[in-house]
């Protein structure tokens, strides 16, 4: 999201920008999995722009035909006991019917994106420019998680004050059931204290239409940082078995046999603590570090950091003039 934001801003101010993406799709941890008739948001479960720059872009600049506001609220849970939120239930949350990866796809539509490009090293030229995969660029913005960014920086004998940036792992389990879930009052459950292994449960087919075949139910469970760290390399069968114990506790013993069950292992799911953008990047630098590791672990924050990175190269006034 940070790289997409930076590239869009640079293009708007008349610069040429290229995105090198190691995966076969854009969006990073805004990712989906399609299995049979199920669609799962395997990474970011919802989009909460809440006054950030992404709100204007998402709601007023990009195509909104696939975008919906999630109607049912987010509930907390204490030891798997759902708790109704007080008041209005928090900020407005959005999703895309086809999956949240639709957002980065829309952002990337008019950009020069090179997929399946693994960047492990840079070359700094005597002129002060940088060579990336045999092509020369005046500046580079690095947006991977901080541990991967640090390795790339070392390739040009640079380091930045990253000591405060730490990431949590996350095991994300996608479940599809040939069962219809009874009416619930929430679209997701969250354990804010992270004491229970089930940190987050998203009822995908409640959150959005078209996420499961008729009469079926799609869910995504994200397990707590402590469980994920202790079991990151555990066999998939054990992780799924533990997860189904929690699902059957919530909804009944008949929910113990999903027809689809997949584990996604996110090594760097979100930063628990971050380095500060202004500490990591000094004015005048042409090698800039951006992304959630220098701001905060949500899509709207990462997008903000990309705009800030572009502003270091063009000047804030140029970005404002470009809208």
N, C-alpha and C positions, 0 to 999 in steps of 0.2 A: 504493500500500500504506500509505503514511503517512496519507493522508486517511481511508482506510477504518478504520485502527486508531484514529485520533482520534475519528471519528464514533461508532464502536462504544463506545468508552470514555465519551464524553460522554452517549450515550443510556443507558448502564448507570448513570450517576449522576443521571439524571432531567432532563437537558438536551435541548433540541431542537437537532438538527444537520442541516444541509443540505450535500450534496456537489454542487459544480458541476464537471462533467466535460466537457472540450472534445471528447472523442471520442464515438463511438456505443457504447462499451463501457467498463467499469471495468477497472482493473488497470495502466494505464500501460504500462511496459515488460515486464510479464508479459502477453505477447500471443501470439496464435496466428493461423495462416492455414490455412484448409481449401480445398484445390484438388482437385477430383475426389474420389478415394477417399483422398487423403493428408491428414494432419494434422501441421502443423509448429509447434513452439514457436519463433516468430521472434525472441523476446526472451530472457527468462530461461529457460534450458534445463532447470534442475532446481531443487529447493527443498531447502535444507539448514538446517533450523531450529536444530540443534546447541545446545540449551540456552537459546535466546532465548524471549521471551514467545510468539512465533508457534508454537513447538512444542506448547505446551499447547492453544492454540486449534485448530491444524490437526489434531492427533492425537486430541484428546479432546472438543472442543466442536462442531466442524463435522462434517457428514456425511462419512464416510470410505469410502463404498461405491465411489467412483471413484478413490480414492487408492491408489497402490502404492509399495512400496519398490523402488528400482532395484537389481537383483540383481548385475549385472556391474559391475566397478569402473571407475574413471576411470584411464586410462593417460596418462603423459606421452609426448611425442614430441620427438626431436631430429632435425631435418631430415627429418621424416616417418618416422622409425624408431621404432615403438612401444616404450615402456619399461615393464615391469611395475613397479607400485608396491611399495615395501617394506612389510612388516607387513600390517596389515588393510586398507590402501588408503584411509584417510581416513574422514571422518564419513559417516553414513548420508544417502543422497540419495533424494528422493521426486519423484514426478511424478503427474499425473492422466491416466488413460486417454484422456479426451476432450480433453486439452490443459491446460496449466498455468493458463490463464485461468479454469479452474473454481474455483480458490482465491479470487480476488477476487470472482467471482460469488457464491460462498457467503458471503463476508464482507459483501457488499452486500445480501443478501437482504431484511433487515428495515430497511434504511436509506432515507432520503429522498434519492434520487440524481436529479439533473437532467442528462441526457445532452445532448451537442451544445451545450454552453454555453461559449462562448469568453469568458473574463474577461481583459480587458486593462487595465482601470482600476478603482479603488475611489474612493469618496467618503467622506471623514471628516466626520461631522456635529458641530456645536457641542457636543452632549451627550457626545461621545467614542465614540459608536457608529459603525458603518460601513454604507454603502449599497452593496449588490451587486445589479446589475440591477434597480434600483428597489425592492429589499426591504432593510429595516433589520435589522442584526444587532449583538449586543453585542460580538462578537469575531470575528476572521477568522484562520484558519490557512492559510498559503500553502504548497503542496506541489509546485509545478512545479520543474523544474531551475532552479538559481540564476540563470542569465542571464535567464530569463523572470520569475522572482520579483523580481529587481532592477528590471525595467521596471515591474511593478505597484506596487512600493514608491514609485518615483519619482512615480507619479500622485497620491500623497498626501504628497509632499515628504518622504519618509523614505528613509534608506539604512542599510545594516548592513555590518559589517566582513566582506565576502565575498572579500577579495583572494586568499585561499588556495584558493578553490574553483575547480577546473579540471576540465573534462569531456573525455573522449575520444570521437571518433566511432567508429562501427562499421558495417561493411557485413555484413549477414547474408544468406546465400544459401541458399535452400530448393531442394532437388533431389529429384525423384522418378524412380526408375528402374524399368523393366519387367524387372528382374533380381532374382534372389534372392542376397543376399550370403552368401558362405560363412561358416562358423562363425568368430566372433572371440571373444576373451576379454575384451573391453572394450565399454562402451557409448559412450565418448567419448574423444577425444584432446585433450590440452592442451599447448601450448608455453609453459611458465611463464616463459621468458626473453623471449618475444615477439620472437624474432629471425626466425622464419619468417612469411611472410604468412598461412599457415593457423594462426591462434592457437587455434581451437577447432573440433572436429568432433564433432557429436552424431549418432550413428546412431539416429535417432528410432524406427525399427521394431525395433531391438534394445533400446532403452531401455524401450519400452512396447508392449504389444499394441495392435492397432486403429489404428496410425498409417499403414498402407499396405495396399493390396489384397493378397490372398493371392499369394505368389510375387514381390512387388515390394519395393522398399527405399526408405525415406525418410531423408534426411540434412539437417542444417543445418550450414553452415560459417559461422563468424564470423571475419572477417579482422582482422589485427593493427591496432592504432591507427595505425602509420606507413603501412601500405598503405591503410587506410581514409581517412586524411587526404589522402594524395596522389591518391587515385582517387575521392573522394567524388562528384564530378560526372561521372565517366567514363561512357560508354555502358554500358548493362546487358550488352550482348553481350560487351564486353571483360572485364568483371568476371567474368561466368560462364565465359568461356573460360579465364581465368587459374585460376579455381577448379577447373575440370575437369582442368587439367594436374596439379594436386595429387592429385585423386581417382584419376586413372588411374595415377599413380605408386604410390599405395597399393594399388589393387585390380585393376589391369590395364586394358589399352587398350579393352576392351569397355565400360568405364564412361564413355565420352565422349559418349553421346547420351541425356541424360535426357528423359523425356516431360513433365516439369514442371521449370521453372527460373524462379525469381523472386528479385529482389533487394529487400531492405528496407534503407533507409538511416536509421540511427539517428544523429542529429546529437549528441545528448547521451546516449550509451549508459550510461556509468558515470563517476563522478568519479575522476580520478587523484589529486586531493587535495581536502580538504574544509575548510570553515569549521567552527568548533566550535559546537555547539548552544548551550552556555551563554554563549559570547561573543556570539553573534548575538541571543540572546533573554534579556533581563533580566527578573527577577521583576516582576510587576505589569503587563506589557505585554498589550495586547488584540489586537495584530497580531503573529502569531507565524509564524516561518519553520520549516518542518519538511521532511522528506524526506531522500533519500540524500546530498544536497549538504552536510548538516550532521552526518553521522554516518559512513556508509560505503556502498559501492555494492552491497549485496545486499538482497534482499527482507526478510530477517529484521531487518536493521539499520534499514531504512526503517520497518518496523512498530514497532520500538522507539521511533523518533523521534516517531511519531504518538502513542504512549502518553505520552511525555514532554511533548509539546505540550498534550495534554488535561490532564495534571497541572498545568501552569502555570495553567490556567483554573479547575480544580476543587480543586486541592490533592492531593498524593499520597495522603493518608489516605482521601479520598473514593474514589479509584480502587481502593485496596486493599480497602475495604469492599464495593465493587461486584464484586470478584473479578477 
